Amino acid sequence: MTRPPARRADELRASGIAEMMRLAAQTPGAIRLEVGEPDQPTPSHIVAAAFAAARDGFTRYTPAPGLPSLREALARKIAEHNGLPTTPEQVVATSGSVFALSAAMLAVLDPGDEALVPDPGWPNYRSALHLIGARAVGYPLVREAGYEPDLEALRRLVGPRTRALVVNSPSNPTGAVFAPATVRALVELAAEHDLAVISDEVYEEFVYEGAHHSPAAFDRDGRVITIYGFSKTYAMTGWRLGYARATPAVAAAMGRIAEAMTGCPSSVAQKAAEAALAGPRAEVDAMRARYRRHRDLVAATLGEAGLLAAVPRGAFYALVDLAHIEADSTTLARRLLHEQGVATAPGETFGPSARGMVRISLATEGRQLEEGCRRIIRFAQGAADAGATGGR
Ligand SMILES: Cc1ncc(COP(=O)(O)O)c(C=O)c1O
């Protein structure tokens, strides 16, 4: 008899996205709209820098919070690009922004504490909180308000154990980009209740309408931890490199947490990141322009068909509303794959408010995306026709 896994590990579920990836891989010719990653390769100058670093023997452990040269470059990037004065001591490089998020949570939450997370929101917030023994409390993003948060509802959810507020704009899966007044109000609410703000800004570069506003810009007392990444900006998902900006004390704590849990970020990926920061931005601009075209395509097809929950203003996702066909989004995603050969992520994996929806990624080759949208419309049409026939 083997020992069962510990309770927290046992309770941890793979996300609905991983499950659909598995099913899609077994479906020949499936159109893959379920995965949230750029479909293009990492720009060649970044790959060349990593190759040179590896060839030159740059293959050893680095300091846990990252190479001093990288932390300097990141502090410069945050100061110049994000407009936030930043010293290298305020920056920590991490193994993906996934780990920056966990390290931030570990730095500000004790077991039994609560954190407010967006609903719908990226499922990893909930799983990371579960693993560290904290409790996730979903706060509503309101569809009719372009998926901005309901601040009064949010305020009512703050309890005696609430210690942190997770914010994600531009947002996965809604594509919302919060207005500056909303961002300011979130920071003020956090200040009123003495909460840390963990602001996930991995989609900072992908805004199609309006502008990206960071909670840190409104932060007077060092309560905001900002999470950035290389995965989406530079098409580097497999390199596993992210970074965070916090107060020197919190950044130092995150460095100690990294030492305990990952040792350090990959040395070669750190050199690749330095090249990404120093190199041309043309490819980032080209990616943004491409995703914008895809956003427009989705608005003109699914949007026109009345199937979009909201027209995305940022990030590279859209929520497709099929609730009139079926409320259970896992069933919807499975039916879309079996009946139309198109893989999507079930809405409920992002929270109960995305029931009856599926998420599609716009970071997909244009013709595939177009065909995928056509099939989703055909699916909705077929279901409507079947309903009409069945009713007769
Ligand atoms: C909102 C959000 N935050 C963080 C991440 C993780 O990014 P990374 O690859 O840098 O760990 C993702 C990836 O899908 C994401 O959607």
The ligand as a MOL file (V3000), in Angstrom:
LIG
                    3D

  0  0  0     0  0            999 V3000
M  V30 BEGIN CTAB
M  V30 COUNTS 16 16 0 0 0
M  V30 BEGIN ATOM
M  V30 1 C -2.5950 36.3360 -15.6700 0
M  V30 2 C -1.3510 35.5170 -15.7760 0
M  V30 3 N -0.3660 35.7070 -14.8710 0
M  V30 4 C 0.7650 34.9920 -14.9210 0
M  V30 5 C 0.9660 34.0370 -15.8920 0
M  V30 6 C 2.2210 33.2040 -15.8560 0
M  V30 7 O 3.2340 33.6430 -16.6530 0
M  V30 8 P 4.6870 33.0230 -16.5860 0
M  V30 9 O 4.8450 32.1790 -17.7860 0
M  V30 10 O 5.5990 34.2090 -16.5870 0
M  V30 11 O 4.8520 32.2380 -15.3260 0
M  V30 12 C -0.0250 33.7990 -16.8400 0
M  V30 13 C 0.1430 32.7450 -17.8500 0
M  V30 14 O -0.7740 32.3310 -18.5130 0
M  V30 15 C -1.2100 34.5660 -16.7820 0
M  V30 16 O -2.2010 34.3990 -17.6690 0
M  V30 END ATOM
M  V30 BEGIN BOND
M  V30 1 1 1 2
M  V30 2 1 2 3
M  V30 3 2 2 15
M  V30 4 2 3 4
M  V30 5 1 4 5
M  V30 6 1 5 6
M  V30 7 2 5 12
M  V30 8 1 6 7
M  V30 9 1 7 8
M  V30 10 2 8 9
M  V30 11 1 8 10
M  V30 12 1 8 11
M  V30 13 1 12 13
M  V30 14 1 12 15
M  V30 15 2 13 14
M  V30 16 1 15 16
M  V30 END BOND
M  V30 END CTAB
M  END
